[in-house]
């Protein structure tokens, strides 16, 4: 597997190698290649924005960011982002990472579907979201060159990616619909099930036990 693309390298460290091996063994091709693209796209956006980035920490958060979509969490009632965030924190702490680094990786994953917040935080937190936004939503597309995008996709292809990632979002959240309140995954459940009724913020306020 190519570990340098468009001048961005996966860190050559014991931790990064353990992360790669763990994720490759525990995720399917869809999520593995997506997570690698998230790292490379996030790092390239960071380069375009002239940010100073801890690429090892960014790699950890990028590679674990969708762990909550896997069968490991088929019984979890937490937001899928929190599942992945909890797992990366435990993984890093077990390998001697500081509480601060583990917490920043946690934040990068926990907030990656919360628009309007991560970009104001540490670069590694912001760039997990930027990588996801680039790969899934097409945001930051023009911050990268055609050559950069093509180089990443050549190594980590995205066959039928739009449909496949939507299915993965649905499959991982259909058993925990209330966890999608306040994030974009309610849109996904509604797409696959037109009868799905999302939680409504206004209704929650009006129905709560306060008299006024």
N, C-alpha and C positions, 0 to 999 in steps of 0.2 A: 504494500500500500504506500502510495506517495505521501510523504509527510511534509513536503514543501510545495506550495502552490502560489504562484504569482508573488514570490518573495516572502510569503508568510509561512512560518514553520511551526508544526506541532513541537512543543518543547521536548528536547532530548533529555528527559529526566525519568528516574525510576517511577515517580508518581504518575506521570503522563502515560508511560507504558502500561502501568497497572490499570489505569482508567480505560485505555483503549482495549486491553484484553478483556476487562470486565464487561464493558458495554457490548463488545463484539459477541461475547458469549451469551449475553442476556437480552439482546434486542434483535428484532428482525431487520432485514435489509432496509426497509422503509425508514424506520426510526434511526438506525445507525447512520445511514448516508445523510439523512436530514440533519442529524446532530453535528456531523462533521461539517456540513455546509454552513450551519449556524456559526460554528467556530470560525471558519475561514471568512465568511461574509462579515461577521462581527469584527474580526481583526482588521479586515480591509477597510471597513467603515471607520474604525478607530484610526487607521493610518491616514485616511482621507481627511479626518478631522484633527489630525496632528495630536492625538491623545497619547499619553504615556500609559502603557497597558501591561499588566502582569498576565502574560499569555498562558502561563500554567494555570492560574486561577480561572481565567476565561475559558480555557479548555475544559476544566473540571465542570464548570456550571453548564457550558454548552452541551457536553456529552450526557449529563444527567438530567437535562431539563425536561425530557419527556418520559422519564422512567415511570411516572404516574399513569401513563397510557398503557402500560404492559399488564399482562395477566397477573403479575405479582400483586397488583393492587385491585384485583377484581372484586374484592369484598370491602374495599375502603370506602368510607363515606366522606372523607376529606376532599377538598379541592385537589384535582390531580397535580396541580403545581406544587402543593404543599407536600404531597407524597415524594415527589422527586427532590424537593428541597431538603426534606428530612433525611432522605437517603444519602445525598451528597455530603451533608454535614457529618453524618456518622462515618461515612467512608473516609473523609479527610481527617477527622479527629483520630480515628483508629490508626492513621498513618503519620501521626505526629504534627499535623497542621495546627496552627494557632487558632484560638477561639475566634479571633477577628477574621482570619481568612475563611474559616469554615462558615462564619456568619455571613460574610459577603457573598459566598457561593450560594448560601441559602436564599439570600435576598434576590440574587440574580434570577434564580429559578422561580421563587414564589411570586415575583412581580412581573414575570415575562408576558403575562396576558393582561396587565394593568396599564393601559396606555396613559401617557401624560405624567408619569411619575419617575420611572427608572432613568430617563435621560438626565435628570438632575442629581443623580447619585454617582457613586464611584464609577470610573470607566468600565470596570469589569462587570458591574451590574447593568449599566446602560447598554453595553455592547452585546450582552446575551439577548436583550430585547431587540436591539438593532439587527442582529443576525436572524432572529426569528421573523421579524417584520420584513426583512429582505426576502427570505426564502418562502414565506407563506403568503404574505400580503403584497409583495412587490414594492414596498416602501424602500427608500434608499437606493432604488434600482439605478438611478442616474448618478449616484455618488461613485459608482463603480464603472469601470470601462467594460466594453463588450469583451475584450480579451480576458479580463479578470473573471467575469462571470462565466465565460465559456470554459476557462481553465478549471474552475472549481467543479462545474457540472460534468466536465469530461471525466474527472476522477470519481466524482460522487453523483451519478446520474439520477434523474428524477422522472422515471417513466410513470405517466398517469398520476403524477404526484398530487395534483389538486384534489382529484376524486379519492385517492387512497388516504390522504391525510385527513380529509373530512370524515371518512369512514372510521379511521382510527379514533378521532375525537369523539364521534358518536358512540362507538363500541365501548369506550372507556368511561363514558359519563352517563350512559342510559340508565344504569342502576343507581345513580346518585344525582338525580336531577336537581335537587335543592342546592347542590354544590356549584351549580352553574349560575346561580343568582349573582348578578353584578359583574359577570364576565361574558365573553363572547360565545361561550359554549352553549348557552341557551339558544342562540341562533342556529347552532348545529343540530341540536335535538329537535328544534322546530322544523328544520329542513327535512329531516328524515321521518318525522312523525307530525303531520299537519295538525293532529289533535292534541299535541303536547301543550300544556298550559304552564307557562313560565310564572314564577313568583313575581309579584308586582309591588314595587316600592310604595306606591300610593295606597294600594289596598292594605298593605301591612301597617302603614301609619294609621289609616282610618279604623282598622279593626283591632288595634292594640288596646290593652285594658285601661289605659288612662281615660278619665272622663272627658278631658279637654286637652 
